[in-house]
Amino acid sequence: MTPQPGYPPPAMQPQSMPTPTTSSTTSGGGGLFGGLAGSLGHVLVLLGLLLSFFGVAQAQFRATGASAANAELKRASELIDMDMRAAEEDAKESKDDSFKPSEKREELEKKYKLKELRRDAVEASAGASGLRLHYILDAAGRVLMIVALLALAAYSEGARQKAYIVALAIVLLASLSGVGLRVEVHPLSAKVSS
């Protein structure tokens, strides 16, 4: 018996169903983030981590420089005060009437280069507190990580997808809380009396 044309009806004929291939589901088969779901996504996560690290490290580096300049200024002012006391005691012991404290202080300020140290401390503090590059670097790094982790999580399966979702949740919570941006630069704490 040979099947007749039109029998069985078209609704009852077996149809082949397209099966998804592994390449279209795991390696970015399209969509909004499809191109980021492979090794490019991993590179973007690493680049985001580096940008965030350099943002915070740059701010810490500038804050450390400002603290060092302030410490140097404070040390010089304390040395000037010690030398002034010693000079005043020597003048009292020798009963020297020609001793002038203002001239001695100016001489000591030149010796310890106090004006240059003040300028360096002010410039370092202004540079550390005025520059906001670390915020830009950190934000760009976090955005890169969020986008890449979102793409990697969307196009993975199983345990790998769960790991990407956990990493994405950590980055999102850290971004919302502002972890890593607590860089404070204190104003000049060393005061030099004249």
The 8 nearest C-alpha neighbors of each residue, nearest first, counted from 0:
[[1, 2, 3, 6, 4, 7, 5, 8],
 [0, 2, 3, 4, 6, 7, 5, 8],
 [3, 1, 6, 4, 0, 7, 5, 8],
 [2, 4, 6, 5, 1, 7, 0, 8],
 [3, 5, 6, 2, 7, 8, 1, 9],
 [4, 6, 8, 7, 3, 9, 2, 12],
 [7, 5, 8, 3, 4, 2, 9, 12],
 [6, 8, 5, 11, 9, 12, 10, 2],
 [7, 9, 6, 10, 11, 5, 12, 4],
 [10, 8, 12, 11, 7, 5, 6, 13],
 [11, 9, 8, 12, 7, 13, 14, 6],
 [10, 12, 9, 8, 7, 13, 14, 6],
 [11, 13, 9, 10, 14, 7, 8, 6],
 [14, 12, 11, 15, 10, 9, 16, 7],
 [15, 13, 16, 12, 11, 10, 9, 17],
 [14, 16, 17, 13, 18, 12, 11, 19],
 [17, 15, 18, 14, 13, 19, 20, 12],
 [16, 18, 15, 19, 20, 14, 23, 21],
 [19, 17, 16, 20, 15, 21, 23, 24],
 [20, 18, 17, 21, 23, 24, 22, 16],
 [21, 19, 22, 23, 18, 24, 25, 17],
 [20, 22, 24, 23, 25, 19, 26, 28],
 [21, 23, 26, 20, 25, 24, 28, 27],
 [22, 24, 28, 21, 20, 25, 27, 26],
 [25, 23, 21, 22, 28, 154, 26, 27],
 [26, 24, 154, 155, 22, 27, 23, 21],
 [25, 27, 37, 22, 36, 28, 24, 23],
 [28, 26, 33, 36, 34, 29, 25, 23],
 [27, 29, 23, 33, 24, 26, 22, 30],
 [30, 28, 33, 27, 31, 34, 32, 23],
 [29, 31, 33, 32, 28, 27, 34, 150],
 [30, 32, 33, 29, 34, 150, 35, 27],
 [33, 31, 150, 35, 34, 30, 36, 29],
 [34, 32, 27, 29, 30, 35, 36, 28],
 [33, 35, 27, 32, 36, 29, 37, 28],
 [36, 34, 40, 39, 33, 32, 37, 150],
 [37, 35, 151, 27, 150, 40, 33, 34],
 [38, 36, 26, 39, 40, 35, 27, 41],
 [37, 39, 41, 40, 42, 36, 35, 43],
 [40, 38, 42, 37, 35, 41, 43, 36],
 [41, 39, 35, 147, 43, 38, 42, 36],
 [40, 42, 38, 44, 43, 39, 45, 37],
 [41, 43, 39, 45, 40, 44, 46, 38],
 [42, 44, 46, 40, 41, 45, 47, 147],
 [45, 43, 144, 47, 41, 46, 42, 147],
 [46, 44, 48, 42, 47, 43, 49, 41],
 [45, 47, 43, 49, 48, 44, 42, 50],
 [140, 48, 46, 44, 144, 143, 50, 45],
 [47, 49, 45, 51, 46, 50, 140, 52],
 [48, 50, 52, 46, 47, 51, 53, 45],
 [51, 49, 140, 47, 53, 52, 136, 48],
 [52, 50, 137, 140, 54, 48, 49, 53],
 [51, 53, 49, 55, 54, 50, 56, 48],
 [54, 52, 56, 50, 55, 51, 57, 49],
 [55, 53, 133, 136, 137, 51, 57, 52],
 [54, 56, 58, 52, 57, 53, 133, 59],
 [57, 55, 53, 59, 58, 54, 52, 60],
 [56, 58, 60, 54, 55, 59, 53, 61],
 [57, 59, 55, 61, 60, 56, 133, 62],
 [60, 58, 56, 62, 57, 61, 63, 55],
 [59, 61, 57, 63, 58, 62, 56, 64],
 [60, 62, 127, 64, 58, 63, 59, 65],
 [63, 61, 59, 65, 64, 60, 127, 184],
 [64, 62, 66, 60, 61, 65, 59, 67],
 [63, 65, 61, 67, 62, 66, 68, 60],
 [64, 66, 123, 124, 62, 68, 63, 67],
 [67, 65, 63, 69, 64, 68, 70, 62],
 [66, 68, 70, 64, 69, 65, 63, 71],
 [67, 69, 120, 71, 65, 70, 66, 64],
 [70, 68, 66, 72, 120, 67, 71, 187],
 [69, 71, 67, 73, 72, 68, 66, 74],
 [72, 70, 74, 68, 69, 73, 67, 75],
 [73, 71, 69, 75, 70, 74, 116, 76],
 [72, 74, 189, 70, 76, 71, 75, 69],
 [73, 75, 71, 77, 72, 76, 70, 78],
 [74, 76, 78, 72, 77, 73, 79, 71],
 [77, 75, 79, 73, 78, 74, 191, 80],
 [76, 78, 80, 74, 79, 75, 81, 73],
 [77, 79, 81, 75, 80, 76, 82, 74],
 [78, 80, 76, 82, 77, 81, 83, 107],
 [79, 81, 83, 77, 78, 82, 76, 84],
 [82, 80, 78, 84, 83, 79, 77, 85],
 [81, 83, 85, 79, 84, 80, 86, 78],
 [84, 82, 80, 86, 85, 81, 79, 87],
 [85, 83, 87, 81, 86, 82, 88, 80],
 [84, 86, 82, 88, 83, 87, 89, 81],
 [85, 87, 83, 89, 84, 88, 82, 90],
 [88, 86, 90, 84, 89, 85, 83, 91],
 [87, 89, 91, 85, 90, 86, 84, 92],
 [90, 88, 86, 92, 87, 91, 93, 85],
 [89, 91, 87, 95, 93, 88, 92, 94],
 [90, 92, 94, 88, 89, 93, 87, 95],
 [93, 91, 89, 94, 90, 88, 95, 87],
 [92, 94, 90, 95, 91, 89, 88, 96],
 [95, 93, 91, 92, 90, 96, 89, 97],
 [94, 96, 90, 93, 97, 98, 91, 92],
 [97, 95, 98, 94, 90, 99, 91, 93],
 [96, 98, 95, 99, 90, 94, 100, 102],
 [99, 97, 96, 95, 100, 90, 103, 87],
 [98, 100, 102, 101, 97, 103, 96, 104],
 [101, 99, 103, 102, 104, 98, 83, 87],
 [102, 100, 104, 103, 99, 105, 193, 106],
 [101, 103, 105, 104, 100, 99, 106, 98],
 [102, 104, 106, 100, 101, 105, 107, 99],
 [105, 103, 107, 101, 106, 102, 100, 108],
 [106, 104, 108, 102, 107, 103, 109, 101],
 [105, 107, 103, 109, 104, 108, 102, 110],
 [106, 108, 110, 104, 109, 105, 79, 111],
 [109, 107, 105, 113, 111, 110, 106, 112],
 [110, 108, 112, 106, 107, 111, 105, 113],
 [109, 111, 107, 108, 112, 106, 113, 105],
 [110, 112, 108, 113, 109, 107, 75, 79],
 [113, 111, 109, 110, 115, 114, 108, 116],
 [112, 114, 116, 108, 115, 111, 117, 109],
 [115, 113, 117, 116, 112, 118, 108, 109],
 [116, 114, 118, 117, 113, 112, 119, 120],
 [115, 117, 113, 119, 118, 114, 72, 120],
 [118, 116, 114, 120, 115, 119, 113, 121],
 [117, 119, 115, 121, 116, 120, 122, 114],
 [120, 118, 116, 122, 117, 121, 123, 115],
 [121, 119, 68, 117, 123, 69, 118, 122],
 [120, 122, 118, 124, 123, 119, 125, 117],
 [123, 121, 125, 119, 120, 124, 126, 118],
 [124, 122, 65, 126, 120, 125, 121, 119],
 [125, 123, 65, 127, 121, 126, 122, 120],
 [126, 124, 122, 128, 123, 127, 129, 121],
 [127, 125, 123, 129, 124, 128, 122, 130],
 [128, 126, 61, 124, 125, 62, 129, 130],
 [127, 129, 125, 126, 130, 184, 124, 131],
 [130, 128, 126, 125, 127, 131, 124, 132],
 [129, 131, 132, 128, 126, 127, 133, 125],
 [132, 130, 133, 134, 129, 135, 128, 58],
 [131, 133, 135, 134, 130, 136, 54, 58],
 [132, 134, 54, 136, 131, 135, 58, 55],
 [135, 133, 137, 132, 131, 136, 138, 54],
 [134, 136, 132, 138, 133, 137, 139, 131],
 [137, 135, 54, 133, 139, 50, 138, 134],
 [136, 138, 51, 54, 140, 134, 135, 139],
 [137, 139, 141, 135, 140, 136, 134, 142],
 [140, 138, 142, 136, 141, 137, 135, 143],
 [47, 141, 139, 50, 51, 137, 143, 138],
 [140, 142, 144, 138, 143, 139, 47, 145],
 [143, 141, 145, 139, 144, 140, 146, 138],
 [144, 142, 47, 140, 146, 141, 145, 43],
 [143, 145, 44, 141, 47, 147, 142, 146],
 [146, 144, 142, 148, 143, 147, 149, 141],
 [145, 147, 149, 143, 144, 148, 142, 150],
 [146, 148, 40, 150, 144, 149, 145, 44],
 [149, 147, 151, 145, 150, 146, 167, 144],
 [148, 150, 146, 152, 147, 151, 145, 153],
 [151, 149, 153, 32, 147, 36, 148, 152],
 [150, 152, 36, 148, 154, 149, 153, 147],
 [153, 151, 160, 163, 149, 155, 150, 154],
 [154, 152, 150, 151, 155, 149, 160, 36],
 [153, 155, 25, 151, 152, 24, 36, 27],
 [156, 154, 160, 152, 25, 153, 151, 159],
 [155, 157, 160, 159, 158, 154, 25, 152],
 [158, 156, 160, 159, 161, 155, 162, 152],
 [157, 159, 161, 160, 162, 156, 163, 155],
 [158, 160, 162, 161, 157, 156, 163, 155],
 [159, 161, 152, 155, 156, 163, 158, 162],
 [162, 160, 164, 158, 159, 163, 165, 157],
 [161, 163, 159, 165, 160, 164, 158, 166],
 [164, 162, 166, 160, 152, 161, 165, 167],
 [163, 165, 167, 161, 162, 166, 152, 168],
 [166, 164, 168, 162, 167, 163, 161, 169],
 [167, 165, 163, 169, 168, 164, 162, 170],
 [166, 168, 164, 170, 165, 169, 148, 163],
 [167, 169, 165, 171, 166, 170, 172, 164],
 [170, 168, 166, 172, 167, 171, 173, 165],
 [171, 169, 173, 167, 168, 172, 174, 166],
 [170, 172, 174, 168, 173, 169, 167, 175],
 [173, 171, 175, 169, 174, 170, 168, 176],
 [172, 174, 170, 176, 178, 171, 175, 177],
 [175, 173, 171, 177, 172, 176, 170, 178],
 [174, 176, 172, 173, 177, 171, 178, 170],
 [175, 177, 173, 174, 178, 172, 171, 179],
 [178, 176, 174, 175, 173, 180, 179, 181],
 [179, 177, 173, 176, 180, 174, 181, 175],
 [178, 180, 181, 177, 55, 182, 173, 137],
 [181, 179, 182, 178, 177, 55, 134, 133],
 [182, 180, 179, 183, 178, 177, 55, 58],
 [183, 181, 180, 58, 59, 184, 62, 179],
 [184, 182, 185, 181, 62, 128, 127, 59],
 [185, 183, 62, 128, 186, 127, 182, 124],
 [184, 186, 183, 187, 124, 188, 66, 65],
 [187, 185, 188, 184, 124, 121, 69, 125],
 [188, 186, 189, 69, 185, 120, 121, 124],
 [187, 189, 186, 190, 69, 185, 73, 70],
 [190, 188, 73, 187, 72, 191, 69, 76],
 [191, 189, 188, 192, 73, 76, 187, 72],
 [190, 192, 76, 193, 189, 73, 77, 72],
 [193, 191, 190, 76, 80, 104, 189, 79],
 [192, 191, 104, 101, 105, 190, 108, 100]]
